[in-house]
Amino acid sequence: MRTIFLGFLLLAFSLPLGMVWSADNIIVNASFEKIDGQNPSGWMPNTWGGRARFQLADSGRTGSKCVMIESTSGADAAWSQNIPAKPLMRYRLTGWVKTENLVAENAYGALFNIHGLEDARSKGIKGSQDWTQLKIEFETEVSDSITVNCLFGGWGQATGKAWYDDVTLEELGPIPAPEPKQMSAFIEIDGSSTNEPISKYIYGQFIEHLGRCIYGGIWAEMLEDRKFHYDIPAKNDTWVVTGQGARVLRDSPWKVIGNLDSVKMIVEGCYGEEHTPCIEVDDQPVGLSQDELGLVAGKEYVGRIVLSGNFKGSVELRLVSGKDDLAVSVYTIKRISKDYKKYHFTLKAKSSTDHGRLEIIGKGEGSICIGAVSLMPDDNINGFRADTLELLKQLNAPVYRWPGGNFVSGYDWRDGIGDPDLRPTRRNPAWTGIETNDVGIDEFIELCRLIDTEPMIAVNTGFGDAYSAADEVEYCNGDSKTRMGKWRTQNGHKAPYNVKWWCVGNEMFGSWQLGYMALNHYVLKHNWVESMMRKVDPDIIAVGVGDAGRWSEGMLRNCADHMDYLSEHFYCQNRSNVPAHVKQMVDAIRNKCNAHRRYRRDIEALQGKDIRIAMDEWNYWYGPHIYGELGTRYYTRDMLGVAAGLHEYYRNSDICYMANYAQTVNVIGCIKTTKTEAGFDTTALPLMLYRKEFGVIPVAVQGNYDPVDVSAAWTADKKAMTIAVVNPSMDIWTLNLKLDNVKLGPVEKAWIIDGKQPLAYNEPGKEPQVKIETINSISTLDTIVAQPYTIALYRVKAN
């Protein structure tokens, strides 16, 4: 019931207020009678190819409305609705279709289908047909949500017109769960057949200025738009709720207290480089407020506010955590300077709430200008969330890549330097929302220091140039006498940062990338940028932009003298079959590594060089996004895939040197946060366990035990061997060990991560369903019994 309830909540976020489920039909607005703007409520248009016209039609089969799709040039398109579903359930989808001159030579026509489920589609209607009923029966397997499509074209493009009406989705009953089978196999471990040591950098992480990864995840700032990028009063709705339930800021979150006309945005005399809100106060208290703040009862919150004005009176900072005066904490500033000045304050929450409010109220007469305001929990550590920071320390990743990602190709690193209140606010160049530039290089280096990790900085080779990249290296690594080193010293950091890892650009092979260019042009830019960076610091480690295939080949042929490593990225999608879901991770890594082995054999420029892979983005990426933009929840099945992925890195330790899990916090991250809590998602568990306990010298493992994945490694001193087993199946596997060139003694320690079922998950602030546990009942390891949906790790003493 937990999964189903979550699904209902997700859909509730994506629907207009007041819309409820029909008691007889799971589909919302099944006959398209309810309208939201120009579209039927609960439905969204989608186009996968060609051009289509979507419209509401006044020719419904029942009622007055239906939906229509039309194309004159050809389209593959649909009216779609996301539906929460019960895993392991059978459903029937029924709907009606009418067509006019519909031609689909290489497509199905007009039909219904369930997106992403194989064979879950009705027959297709072509030509000119009156209303025809179509049906599908399908099973959800482990899916907890589905997308219903009123499909036009389908696996190809169609022309003509099609109308859709009266769509019904019914539960038919649960799929009988098969009994787990008892399976057995032999595992052969050869202690003398080893590969190169596993690099610690396989356990790296990646953070980007996207969604709630940094702001709302790692950084402790509680206020949105704290430097007033958006106009006040807000011109449009403050938030847009997306179909995935994410809230995206489109306009100012600040509300006016009192007369709306009392607030003006001034340009002349503003505090930053854009504009500043000024408030005219005349007898009646007026000001600004921001709500939806997460507060904890009894906790103190520290802030600062930049004010100026020609004002007689006082300014109150009020933290409101309830509906009465007893739930208000007040700090009063009695005098306001005519020039901009920072005032620091402390407030205490009277009660716990996710709907707290900060109010800035002027009482007196005159004008007050607010340049910037900040609010953080008092327990923040140099601006970072204490709870998230503690989890990052436990994760113990050896390196963090920053600031992107697609973000970096439109990012000017200079925007993130200097007084945080005077740093410009920009539109996020690659994603949604704004970038306050509160976290720049200095803050990132401080984060790395706090969690004892190495920084890896990506430079902008999209809209950026070689001179900016070289200056960035000098800011980080130049001594205090250099031009950029002086600037760093002025900002309070005299000692060089000595950043050794540098990514020369990000995904420049993709047309989605800002500054994208053809390969034959980009290789010239890469060499230019890297040369200028290395002039500043010859000891940097440069990572080029790769993408296995034509792009990686071109980079290696033309840039081998200008890189130390070549990056590769991959993301895996959702598969309903758990072993297949897990295996795609293994296959992706193996394919990348095999490609690079071919390049080493075939590309003359690589002779005598050892340019290995830095897989500096890898993960699962699919919806729904319930932790903000790209805030995917992860389940047991994803945890199993990450563990199997680590096994494949171990098997390719000779060619893959670094892997950076993307993106650590909230955004497809292994740590998830709410406004006041932080916790490990399931995918963090194997990363953390293997980083701490798995061996470093991989050992050859053979056997016919698919879909189970087994990996083994000696500890550095070869006094013990670690053996890890991932079982992504519902079967119980008994694995009999056959040992060559090694004698194993007693089990020193063993751990298990038991997912129990494929869709188990963890939530911040709640007792985790999935966690690392110690196994105390095993003394010897002649056989391994792998329970369904588990990861087990054993450290066995070598005799």
Secondary structure as the mmCIF struct_conf table of DSSP 4:
data_model
#
loop_
_struct_conf.conf_type_id
_struct_conf.id
_struct_conf.beg_label_comp_id
_struct_conf.beg_label_asym_id
_struct_conf.beg_label_seq_id
_struct_conf.end_label_comp_id
_struct_conf.end_label_asym_id
_struct_conf.end_label_seq_id
HELX_RH_AL_P HELX_RH_AL_P1 ARG A 2 SER A 14
BEND BEND1 LEU A 15 LEU A 15
TURN_TY1_P TURN_TY1_P1 LEU A 17 GLY A 18
BEND BEND2 ALA A 23 ASP A 24
BEND BEND3 ILE A 26 ILE A 27
TURN_TY1_P TURN_TY1_P2 VAL A 28 SER A 31
BEND BEND4 PHE A 32 PHE A 32
BEND BEND5 LYS A 34 LYS A 34
STRN STRN1 ILE A 35 ASP A 36
TURN_TY1_P TURN_TY1_P3 GLY A 37 GLN A 38
STRN STRN2 ASN A 39 PRO A 40
TURN_TY1_P TURN_TY1_P4 SER A 41 GLY A 42
STRN STRN3 MET A 44 GLY A 50
STRN STRN4 ARG A 53 ALA A 57
BEND BEND6 ASP A 58 ASP A 58
BEND BEND7 ARG A 61 SER A 64
STRN STRN5 CYS A 66 PRO A 84
TURN_TY1_P TURN_TY1_P5 PRO A 87 LEU A 88
STRN STRN6 MET A 89 VAL A 103
TURN_TY1_P TURN_TY1_P6 GLU A 105 ASN A 106
BEND BEND8 ALA A 107 ALA A 107
STRN STRN7 GLY A 109 ILE A 114
TURN_TY1_P TURN_TY1_P7 HIS A 115 GLY A 116
BEND BEND9 LEU A 117 LEU A 117
TURN_TY1_P TURN_TY1_P8 GLU A 118 ASP A 119
STRN STRN8 ARG A 121 ARG A 121
STRN STRN9 ILE A 125 ILE A 125
STRN STRN10 GLY A 127 GLU A 139
TURN_TY1_P TURN_TY1_P9 GLU A 141 VAL A 142
BEND BEND10 ASP A 144 ASP A 144
STRN STRN11 SER A 145 GLY A 153
BEND BEND11 GLY A 154 GLY A 156
STRN STRN12 ALA A 158 PRO A 174
HELX_LH_PP_P HELX_LH_PP_P1 ILE A 175 LYS A 181
STRN STRN13 GLN A 182 THR A 194
BEND BEND12 GLU A 196 GLU A 196
HELX_LH_PP_P HELX_LH_PP_P2 PRO A 197 SER A 199
HELX_RH_3T_P HELX_RH_3T_P1 LYS A 200 TYR A 203
STRN STRN14 GLY A 204 PHE A 206
BEND BEND13 HIS A 209 LEU A 210
TURN_TY1_P TURN_TY1_P10 GLY A 211 ARG A 212
BEND BEND14 CYS A 213 CYS A 213
TURN_TY1_P TURN_TY1_P11 ILE A 214 ILE A 214
STRN STRN15 TYR A 215 TYR A 215
TURN_TY1_P TURN_TY1_P12 GLY A 216 ILE A 218
STRN STRN16 TRP A 219 TRP A 219
BEND BEND15 GLU A 224 ASP A 225
TURN_TY1_P TURN_TY1_P13 ARG A 226 LYS A 227
BEND BEND16 TYR A 230 TYR A 230
BEND BEND17 ILE A 232 PRO A 233
BEND BEND18 LYS A 235 ASN A 236
BEND BEND19 THR A 238 THR A 238
STRN STRN17 TRP A 239 VAL A 241
TURN_TY1_P TURN_TY1_P14 GLY A 243 GLN A 244
BEND BEND20 GLY A 245 GLY A 245
STRN STRN18 ARG A 247 LEU A 249
BEND BEND21 ASP A 251 ASP A 251
STRN STRN19 LYS A 255 ILE A 257
BEND BEND22 GLY A 258 GLY A 258
HELX_RH_3T_P HELX_RH_3T_P2 LEU A 260 SER A 262
STRN STRN20 VAL A 263 ILE A 266
BEND BEND23 VAL A 267 VAL A 267
TURN_TY1_P TURN_TY1_P15 GLU A 268 GLY A 269
BEND BEND24 TYR A 271 GLU A 274
STRN STRN21 THR A 276 ASP A 282
BEND BEND25 ASP A 283 GLN A 284
STRN STRN22 VAL A 286 LEU A 295
TURN_TY1_P TURN_TY1_P16 ALA A 297 GLY A 298
STRN STRN23 GLU A 300 SER A 308
BEND BEND26 ASN A 310 ASN A 310
STRN STRN24 PHE A 311 VAL A 320
BEND BEND27 GLY A 322 ASP A 324
HELX_RH_3T_P HELX_RH_3T_P3 ASP A 325 ALA A 327
STRN STRN25 VAL A 328 ILE A 333
BEND BEND28 LYS A 338 ASP A 339
STRN STRN26 LYS A 341 LYS A 348
BEND BEND29 LYS A 350 SER A 351
STRN STRN27 THR A 353 PRO A 377
TURN_TY1_P TURN_TY1_P17 ASP A 378 ASP A 379
STRN STRN28 ILE A 381 ILE A 381
TURN_TY1_P TURN_TY1_P18 ASN A 382 GLY A 383
STRN STRN29 PHE A 384 PHE A 384
HELX_RH_AL_P HELX_RH_AL_P2 ALA A 386 LEU A 395
TURN_TY1_P TURN_TY1_P19 ASN A 396 ASN A 396
BEND BEND30 PRO A 398 PRO A 398
STRN STRN30 VAL A 399 TRP A 402
BEND BEND31 PRO A 403 PRO A 403
BEND BEND32 GLY A 405 GLY A 405
HELX_RH_3T_P HELX_RH_3T_P4 ASN A 406 GLY A 410
HELX_RH_3T_P HELX_RH_3T_P5 TRP A 413 GLY A 416
BEND BEND33 ILE A 417 GLY A 418
TURN_TY1_P TURN_TY1_P20 PRO A 420 LEU A 422
BEND BEND34 ARG A 423 ARG A 423
HELX_LH_PP_P HELX_LH_PP_P3 PRO A 424 THR A 425
STRN STRN31 ARG A 426 ARG A 427
BEND BEND35 PRO A 429 GLY A 433
STRN STRN32 ILE A 434 GLU A 435
BEND BEND36 VAL A 439 VAL A 439
HELX_RH_AL_P HELX_RH_AL_P3 ILE A 441 LEU A 450
TURN_TY1_P TURN_TY1_P21 ILE A 451 ASP A 452
STRN STRN33 GLU A 454 VAL A 459
BEND BEND37 GLY A 462 PHE A 463
HELX_RH_AL_P HELX_RH_AL_P4 ALA A 466 ASN A 477
BEND BEND38 GLY A 478 GLY A 478
TURN_TY1_P TURN_TY1_P22 SER A 480 LYS A 481
BEND BEND39 THR A 482 THR A 482
HELX_RH_AL_P HELX_RH_AL_P5 ARG A 483 GLN A 490
TURN_TY1_P TURN_TY1_P23 ASN A 491 GLY A 492
BEND BEND40 ALA A 495 ALA A 495
STRN STRN34 TRP A 501 VAL A 504
BEND BEND41 ASN A 506 ASN A 506
TURN_TY1_P TURN_TY1_P24 MET A 508 PHE A 509
BEND BEND42 GLY A 510 GLY A 510
TURN_TY1_P TURN_TY1_P25 SER A 511 TRP A 512
BEND BEND43 GLN A 513 GLN A 513
TURN_TY1_P TURN_TY1_P26 LEU A 514 GLY A 515
HELX_RH_AL_P HELX_RH_AL_P6 LEU A 519 VAL A 536
TURN_TY1_P TURN_TY1_P27 PRO A 538 ASP A 539
STRN STRN35 ILE A 541 GLY A 544
TURN_TY1_P TURN_TY1_P28 ALA A 548 GLY A 549
HELX_RH_AL_P HELX_RH_AL_P7 ARG A 550 CYS A 559
HELX_RH_3T_P HELX_RH_3T_P6 ALA A 560 HIS A 562
BEND BEND44 ASP A 564 ASP A 564
STRN STRN36 TYR A 565 CYS A 572
BEND BEND45 SER A 576 ASN A 577
HELX_RH_AL_P HELX_RH_AL_P8 VAL A 578 ASP A 602
HELX_RH_3T_P HELX_RH_3T_P7 GLU A 604 LEU A 606
TURN_TY1_P TURN_TY1_P29 GLN A 607 GLY A 608
STRN STRN37 ARG A 612 TYR A 620
BEND BEND46 GLY A 623 GLY A 623
STRN STRN38 HIS A 625 HIS A 625
BEND BEND47 TYR A 627 GLY A 628
TURN_TY1_P TURN_TY1_P30 GLU A 629 LEU A 630
STRN STRN39 THR A 632 THR A 632
HELX_RH_AL_P HELX_RH_AL_P9 THR A 636 ARG A 651
TURN_TY1_P TURN_TY1_P31 ASN A 652 ILE A 655
STRN STRN40 CYS A 656 ALA A 662
BEND BEND48 THR A 664 THR A 664
STRN STRN41 VAL A 665 VAL A 665
BEND BEND49 ASN A 666 ASN A 666
TURN_TY1_P TURN_TY1_P32 VAL A 667 ILE A 668
BEND BEND50 CYS A 670 CYS A 670
STRN STRN42 ILE A 671 THR A 673
BEND BEND51 LYS A 675 THR A 676
STRN STRN43 ALA A 678 PHE A 680
TURN_TY1_P TURN_TY1_P33 THR A 682 THR A 683
HELX_RH_AL_P HELX_RH_AL_P10 ALA A 684 GLU A 693
BEND BEND52 PHE A 694 PHE A 694
BEND BEND53 VAL A 696 VAL A 696
STRN STRN44 ILE A 697 GLN A 702
BEND BEND54 ASN A 704 ASN A 704
TURN_TY1_P TURN_TY1_P34 ASP A 706 PRO A 707
STRN STRN45 ASP A 709 TRP A 714
TURN_TY1_P TURN_TY1_P35 ALA A 716 ASP A 717
BEND BEND55 LYS A 718 LYS A 719
STRN STRN46 ALA A 720 ASN A 727
BEND BEND56 SER A 729 ASP A 731
STRN STRN47 ILE A 732 ASP A 740
BEND BEND57 ASN A 741 ASN A 741
STRN STRN48 LEU A 744 ASP A 754
BEND BEND58 LYS A 756 GLN A 757
TURN_TY1_P TURN_TY1_P36 PRO A 758 LEU A 759
TURN_TY1_P TURN_TY1_P37 PRO A 764 GLY A 765
BEND BEND59 LYS A 766 LYS A 766
BEND BEND60 GLN A 769 VAL A 770
STRN STRN49 ILE A 772 ILE A 775
BEND BEND61 SER A 777 SER A 777
BEND BEND62 SER A 779 SER A 779
BEND BEND63 ASP A 782 ASP A 782
STRN STRN50 THR A 783 ALA A 786
TURN_TY1_P TURN_TY1_P38 PRO A 788 TYR A 789
STRN STRN51 THR A 790 ALA A 798
#
